[in-house]
Amino acid sequence: MKAAHEIPADAKVLAFLFQGIEAQGRGNFPVANKLIEIALRLTDEMPVGEADGFRALCRCSLTLLRVKEKRPEDAAKERENAMALVDRISIADNPRKSPFEELMSALLMDLREYRRAIPFCEKAVQQALEANDPIEVAALLSRQGHCYSYCGLKDQAAIPFRAALKILRNYPQEPRLTEVLIGLGNALRKSSPNEAEELYKEEAQIHLAKAHLESATSAWVNLGVLCSEQGRNSEALEYYQKALEVREKSPGIPPLRVAMLLNNIANCHRRSRDFSEALRLIDRAIEMLLSENTPKIAAAYGSKGQILQDAGNDAEAVEWLRKSYAERQKQPNPDYDVIIENLGYEITSLKHLGRTDEAAEAEARMANAREAMKAFPDANVDVSKLTAEPGRAVLIELAFGRRPGSKYGTRDAEAVLEQVFAILSAAKLGDSANRVVTPESITLILYGENAQAMFEAMEQFLSDHLIFAGAVVSIRQGPSVRQVVVPAIVN
């Protein structure tokens, strides 16, 4: 064992930083602050050329911590310092090894710094390709796809999402599949609506087969959007109504998820020219979103502006569209596609009102948004280097998720995941572990060369603990999968 002074400085920084991030996730903010600050001080022991990147990791973590502590001014200062450091990092000749790029991309995504996150995603994908780790490659490609998608670059987003889907098709029961299906569907909804519709329906069916209705609502909502955009408004309302009934009845559902659904339903009524109902719903959505203090309010403001314009009220439409634009401009990387769409509405209304100078100013803002989109790097994905056979893993789908009110929660799942992985590590069977969370379930994923031996090593532990009662265990050995249900413990 190496003495403490022989441990590399970067390893020490990451050790304290990961502990700080874990403490932050548990809500222990004082401990998180102490650990991350220690990590930051330890960067002084690193060579000058390497220190900036690790300081950026620490500053990004502190920014997220200040946000959770509800200290907006301190969060803004930390963000400014963090982004200055991030912009000094050289990606092309970066000698750092994983998990630097993976962690940096995750932190930047949490900060909604999507453009800055993309190069780190790409470098992390390259490292995962070199390690011949298909599941990690797919997860990182999905992250990259979301970065493009959240900024409105749908064609770019489709490239990594499609590559991720190609990989995951080879891994039966892989829980990340649904996230990629919905991401690719969203990227293709306007350019290839038929393909997008099939992807949404496949995603919904996966959840419905498990009776996970709340998870299925995301697919239904997107199907509603797609149908509404195609003028299939009665179909759209059917999908929306199914989703609304589930969400309104789900205990502990965040108001944001109901409000954004109301926003979509309002737009459907706008397209049907039922403006009174559209305005009633969008006002309800705005009221709910204002109480949540969320950037999603920009979408509702924009929807109200579009409703008012279609209803012939151009003056009020301009006011709401400008409110939407102002809210989006507060975001580090707003959805430029939506900004351009809303500016088109604003320009039309301004011209109707004869306010040509203001229309010209809005056209200049539209040109600036188009230029901002060009600053994003092109998506370039090649997964042909992957040679690994379909993965071996044990997937344990627990009978509870992140929904409030359950006897167990995500922290309990994390604790037992650590215990199970420790059992496998002691038996020299486990390579790595991860988890995927939905409202109704948490899937623990344990990777190794012999899935059957892994299951046999953990089987008694699963049977002895109530948290696993009713869990569905998938033993994935290459392309074949065997499933076992953990029985309830009878006293």
Buried (B, 14 or more C-beta within 10 A) or exposed (E): EEEEEEEEBBEBBBBBBBBBBBBBEEEBBEBBBBBBBBBBEBBEEBEEEBBBBBBBBBBBBBBBBBBBBEEEEBBEBBBEBBBEBBEEBEBEEBEBEBBBBBBBBBBBBBBBBBBBBBBBBBBBBBBBBEEEBBBBBBBBBBBBBBBBBBBBBBEBBBBBBBBBBBBBEBBBBBBBBBBBBBBBBBBBBEEBBEBBBBBBBBBBEBBBEBEBBBBBBBBBBBBBBBBBBBEBBEBBBBBBBBBBEBBEEBEEBEBBBBBBBBBBBBBBBBBBEBBEBBBBBBBBBBEBBEEEEBBBBBBBBBBBBBBBBBBEBBEBBBBBBBBBBEBBEEBBBBBBBBBBBBBBBBBBBBBBBEBEEBBEBBBEBBEEBEEBBEEBEEBEBEBEEBEBEBBBBBBBBBBBBBBEEBEBBBEBBBEBBEEBBEBBEEBEBBBBBBBBBBBBBBBBBBBBEEBEBBBEBBBEBBEEBEBBBBBBBBBBBEEEBEEBEBEEEEE
